[in-house]
Amino acid sequence: EVQLVQSGAEVKKPGESLRISCKGSGYTFTDYWITWVRQMPGKGLEWMGRIDPSDSHTNYSPSFQGHVTISADRSITTAYLQWSSLKASDTAIYYCATSDFGAYYMDVWGKGTTVTVSS
Amino acid sequence: QSALTQPASVSGSPGQSITISCTGTASDVGSYNFVSWYQQHPGKAPKLLIYKDTKRPSGVFNRFSGSKSGNTASLTISGLQAEDEADYYCCSYARSSALVVFGGGTKLTVL
């Protein structure tokens, strides 16, 4: 069974750094993009960016470029979403999902990681 | 403001059919066959319902169907059931640096 298991909820203060993870299993990790999607409280879905785990090539939405870093370690079939300096506006649920190469839809989703940034 | 426009809410009675529209531009919805639709129940992760405009993943009921005309895509749910009550999002490839854009979401209420 294809699964994406995301790391647990985080509570951080503004200015702190954070890395959340997404571990894939049940498939060949390098055969699919890993995409990250944000959902702010009570709001809709926003496409943040994606990574090709085979070579770590990334694409970012302009809205998130420079604010987050997407990375992956294919040896442990895990992708990451990282912030160097969190803001209160980063409070959201973050989902990872698989995406076919050459396609632009998200197939299998993780359960999400809730990030709360508050002083 | 979302790149793709969806109605904020729709409603229908059990057994009826409803259609949710998703309007974009020639640079996204109208450009390629890359519209997808997602269902999200409260507190749950989204679930893929439709991809490449009209295709259904295995395991998705055939009550869910996708179509497209010009710059507007549509999701039709036939034979409404109580468990269909959820938020629905469209998504499209965008021929711009944004790459992928979502609609603002539509809340479906089953009366």
Interface residues (C-beta under 8 A of the other chain):
Chain A: T35 V37 G44 L45 E46 W47 N59 S61 P62 S63 Y95 A97 A103 Y104 Y105 M106 D107 W109 G110 K111 G112
Chain B: S2 F34 S36 Y38 Q40 A45 P46 K47 L48 Y51 K52 P57 D87 Y89 C91 S92 Y93 S97 A98 L99 V100 V101 F102 G103 G104 G105
